[in-house]
Amino acid sequence: MKKEMFTSTNNCLLSAEDLVMMSSDDVQEYMAKQRQKYLSMHTAPITQGKGSDHRWTTRVPDKNKPDGRRVIRKPTKEEVENEVIKFYMELEASTGKARISAAITFSALFPLWIDYASKRPNIASETLRKYRNDYKRFIADSDFGRMKVREIDYIDIEEFLIAEIQRLDLKKKALGNLFGYLKSVFAYAMRKRIIQSNPCDLVDLKNVRPYCDTTEKPSAERVLSDEELIALLHTLHQHQAEYPLYLADYAIEICIYTGLRVGEVAALRWDCIAGGELHIRQAEHRVDHEDSASTYEIGATKNGKERRIAISDDLQEVFDRIRTLHEAHGILSEYIIADADGRVIAPTISKAMYRRGVEAGITAKSIHAVRRTLSSKLNVHYSSATVALTMGHTEEVNKRHYNYNVTPLHERKAVMDHISAGLHG
């Protein structure tokens, strides 16, 4: 009998018998080799723009174009490579249509879904890295992963989720992420006609959530008080006086006044300042390569949209100090957070934030804590929709994760005293 074949988005051709017998590590290794195979078929260079457009570009054959070539242009090199791979996959598959085996296991299908997800517009390499890390954490060597996709029902899923909660002491957010993976992978299986319906649709998370650890971190570990912000600014200014060319300190200041993500402040250019507003158009992304090396490249923002933030007097003063510093030391860069060696990358800024936090004696020592703090302060004055637009996230995310009580105790006491005074006539 002729062996039934399947294909991944990297066109990894295996027999159904071989696939079921392979370990998850073997599947990943095979897919990596297939990826390299298709990239090696591409002879045109993949280059990054040198001017104002830093996107990556290459060309593939296209007989319908006047010059016989079609341009592929994407924010990151990885996205261009994915499009190149897709082109040669489709070219090779044009002589015959392969499909995924109906006997595929969940552990084998998950990496194929990751490849499929990587083709989505503006998906961040950090997100893909999280998918791969969580695959190893939850799925790769699990009994659930070894089950055949078409044989998994909603009871299997609920039991797996409860077991993972108990094994790893998961909180509700981690449970939600894991369940989201399962639902998406099964939806992918439906598109590939492996299953007829998504078993996750029958899962009742009310049966699962009670097993989660419901302990929440106190606000002091998530946001900064006014006193802590003052201490942090004082520490930053002291360090700047001693090491004026350490630009990561200035990046932290900018985040205090804008709530930018660390990748966004690392990607700020001087032309982002216009008309009294800061235009957030791009962000830094980490790109992991097959040789385990990583690069940090500029691409789209997290949601793929531009947003604008009003420039306060304090923020303008920071920009003026940086510009004066650049001019005094002959630093010629289109990027704001840049020194004589070039643009300062996000990990350097994050490490600086932790060190300044330790020196300032504050509890929350991350750029994200600074971001939560500003968002919470904005929520006191503006609607959730306005704050979400300013911060670059959704209203739901704003309400759930960026709305802490940051009103100082003495102000809250004054309000309570005012209310109490009315009771005494």
N, C-alpha and C positions, 0 to 999 in steps of 0.2 A: 504494500500500500504506500502511496506517495505520502511523505511527511507533510503535516499541516505546518505552515510557517506563520510567523508574526513579524511585525516591524515596530520599532520605537520611532520617536521623532528624530532620532539619529539613524534610523533605518537599520538597526541592529537585527540581522536576520538569524533566527535560531529556530530549531524545531521545537515543537511542544514538549517532546520528551526531554530534550536537552535543557529547556528552560526550567521545568519543574525540578530537575536534579541539581541545578546550579545554585550556589549560595548567593546571598545578596552582594557579598564582596566581589564574587566572580561576575555578576551581572554588571556592577558598577565598572569593573575593570574592562569588561568587554565593550561597554558603551563608550568609555573614554578612548579606547582604541578606534572605535568606529568614528568618533568625533574627529580624531586626528586624521583618519583616512580621508574624510570629506574636505577638511581644511587643506590637506596636501594636494588635492585636485585643483585648488584655486591658485592660479599663477599671478594674478594681478595684485599689486601692493595694497595693503590696508594702512591708510595714513590718517593722521589727525591734523585738522586745520591749524595754521599758524597765526592767522589774523584774529578778528573778533569772533569768528565761528570756530569753535574748538571741537566740533563734532567729528566723528570718524567716518571715513569714506572709502569705498572700493567700487569696482565695476565687475559685472558678470555679463556673459554673452546674452544677447537678445536680438534675434534677427528682425524684430519689428521696429527697432530703433534705427535712425538714419546712419549712425556710426557703428551699428552692430553691437552696442554695449548699453547696459542699464546701470544707472548709478544707485548704489545703496548707501544711505547716509543716516547714521544713528548717533545718539549722545555718547555711547560707550563702545569700546572695541569689542566687548563680548557680544553686544547686540548685533554688530555688523557680522561677527563670526557666525552667530546663530542664523542670520539671514542667508549667509553663504552656504552653510550646511543644509539649510532647507532647500536652497536652489539645486544643489547637487543631489540631494535625496530625491527630489521630484524628478530631476532629469533621469536618474537611474531607475526610478520606479515607473517611468513612463512606458517601459516595455512590459510591465506586469504589475498588477495591484496586489501587494502583500497586506496581510492583516494580523492583528494580535490574536494569539491563540486563546480559545475559550477556556483553556485549562490553566491560564496564568494565575500565579499566586498574588496575594496582595502585596507582599514584599517586593516582587518583581515588577508589579505595575506602578508602584509609587514613584520610582525614579523616572519612569516614562511620563508620568503626569508632571513631574518637575520640569522635564524637557519641554513639555507642552506649555506649561505656565511661563517658561522663560521667553516664549515668543510674544507674550502680551506687551503692548506698548507701555513704555515707561516703568516696567517692573525693575525694582532696584536690585543690584547684585547682593546687597545685604539681606534682602528678603529671600532670594534664592539660597543664600548661604544658610539662613535660618531653616528653610525647608529641608536642606540636606542634613543639617545637624540634628533636627528633630526627627528626621527619618532614622538616623542611627540611634537616637535616644529612645524612641518609642517602637519602631516598626521592624528594623532590619533583622534582629535575631529573636523576635518574639514568636510564640506559637500562633498568635493571630496573623502575623505576617506570612506564616507558612501555609495558611488556609487558602484554598482556591476562592477567587473573588466571587464566582457564581454560586458558591455554597454558603456564603456568609449571610446571616439574617440579623434582624435588629436585636435579638437577644444576645447573639455573639458580640455585637458592638457594645451593648450596655455592660456586659460582663467584662469586656476588655477595658472599657473606660474606668470601671470601678477598680479593677486590678491595678491599673496604672496609677490611679489616685492613691491607692494604698501603698504601692511600691515606691513612689516618688514623692508622696505627701504633696500632691498638686493642689494649687488654689484654683478658684473658679475661672480666673483668666486663662491659666494654662490649660484647663479642661476645655474651655471654649476654643482655644487655638487647635488643640488636638482633634476635637470633634469637627472643626472646620476643615482640617486636612482630610479626614475620613469622608466627609460629605462631598468634597471636591473630587477626590479620587474615584469614588463610586459614580459621580456624575460623568467623569471622563470615561469610565467603563461603559456607561450607557451610550455615550457618543460613539464608542468603538463597537457597540452591539455585542458586548460580552454579557451584559445583563439587561433585563427589560425595565426594571424599576430600581430606585435608589432605596436601599434598606434603611438609610439614615432618616428617611421621612417618617418612619414608624418609631424611631427612638424617642423616648420621653425623658428629657434631661432632669425632670423632677425626681426621677428614680435614681439619678446619679449624683446630682449636686450635694445632697446631704452628706456624702462621704468626703467632701472637700474640706480643707482647712479654711475656716472662715475668718481667721485672725487677720486683721488689717494692720499695716504699719501705721504708727502714729504720725500725725501731720508734721511733727518736728523732723521726721526722717524723710519727708517728701517735699517740703517747701521751706523757704527761709523766712524768718521773722524780719521786721524792720531793723532790729538791733544787729542781726546776723548780716544783713545786707550792708549795713554801715561798716561793720567789722571787716567784711570781705573787701569793700571798696578801699578802706584804709590800708589793708594788707597789699592790695594790688598797687596802689600808689607808692607805697614804700618800696616794693620790689621793682617798680618801673624806675624809681629814682636811682636805684643801685644798678639795674640792668635795663637801660632804656631801649636797647635793641631787641629785647625779648618780646616779640610781637604777640605771642599767645596771651599775655596779660591784657593787652588791648582788646583782643577778641572776646575775652570774658566780660570786659566792661560793656562792649557792644551788646552782648547777649543779655546783660542785666537790663538794658534800656529797650530791648526789642523783643526778647523771648525767642530769638532765632534758634533753630536746631544747629548743632555743632557743624554739621556738613554744610549748612547754608552760610554761616559766618565765614567758614574757610573758603567759600567760593565767591565772596563779595568782591565786585570790581568797582573802581571809581566811577564808572558810568552808571552804576546802580543808584547813585545819588542824583536826583533831579527834581526840581520844583518843590523842594521842601519835603520830599518823600524818599523813602528807601524802597527801591524796586527789587523784590526777591524773585529772580528769574531762574536761578540754577542752584545746584547743590553738588557737593563732593560725594562720590560713591566709591566704595572699596570694590575692586574687581579681583576675584580669586582666579588664578590661572592653574593649568593642569600640572605644572611643576611645583605646585604648592606656594609659589610666590604670589604676592599681592601688589597691586598698584592702586593709586588713588586718583580718580579721573573725574572731570566735571561733566555733569549731565543735567537732566531735568530735576525739578523739585519733587518732593515725595508724592504729591498729588498731580504733578504735571502742569500745574497752573502758576501763573505769576500773581503775586499779591503785593500790596503797598502798605508801608508803615510810616506814620508821621514821624519826622525827625525832631525830637525834643531838643531844647537848648543844651542839655547835658550830653546828648548823643553827638550833636554837632561839635561840641568842644572836644570830644574824643577823636572825631575825624580830623579836626584841625591839628591836634597834637600829632597824630600819625602822619599827616601830610608834611608838617614841619620836620618831623623826624626823617622821612624819606628824602626830602630836599637837602637836609643838612648832611646826610650820609651818602648821597648819590644813588639812592635806591630807585631804579626805574622799573616799575611794574604796574601792570593794569589791575593787579589785585591789591586790595587794601591791606590784608593781613599777609604781608610779604616782607622778607628781610633780604640781605645781600645774597643769600643762597637761593632765593625764590619764594614761592608761595608756601605758607605754613599749613601743614595738613591737619585734619581734624583730630587724629589721635594725640598729636602734640598738644593741642588746645585742651582736650579732655584730661590729659595727665597734669597739665598746668593747673586746671581747675581743682583737681584733687589736692595738689600740693598747697595751693593758696588756701583751700578750705581747711586743711590741717593747721596751717600757720595762723589762720583767723580764729580757730577754735570753734568752727560751726559743725553741725551734725550732718546736714545734707551737702555732699561735696561733688555734685555732678552738674553739668550744663543743663541736663533735663530738669533738675530740681529748680534751677533758675527760671527755666521756661514755665514750669508749673506755677511758680510764684507770680510771675508777671500776668499770666493768664487768669489766675485767681483774683488778682487786684483789678484787672480789667472787668471781670464779671460783676464787680461791685458797682461799676459805673455804666456799663453798656449791656445791651441784649446779648443773649447767647449767640445769636446769628452774627452779630457784629464782631464779637470776640473770636468766634470760629474763623471768620473771614480774615481777621488780622493775624491769627496764629497759624493758619494754614491747615486746620483739621476740620472735622465735621462737628455739627452741633451735639450729636450724641456723644462723641469722644470728649468734647469740651465739658459736658455735664458730668460724665462718668469719671474722667481722669484728670481734669484741669480746673476743678472748682473747689478749692479748699478755703476754710475760714482763716483769712489772714488779717482780720481786723484786730488790732492790738487790744489787750485786756483792759487798759484804762479807758479806751473808747467804748467798749462794750459795757463797762461798769457805769460810765456816764449816762448811757442810754437807759440802763436799768434804774439808776437813781432818778432820772427825769420821769420815768413811768411811775415809780414809787411815789414821787413828790405829788403827783396828781391825786393820789389816794388820800392825801391829808388836807385837801381843800386849799 
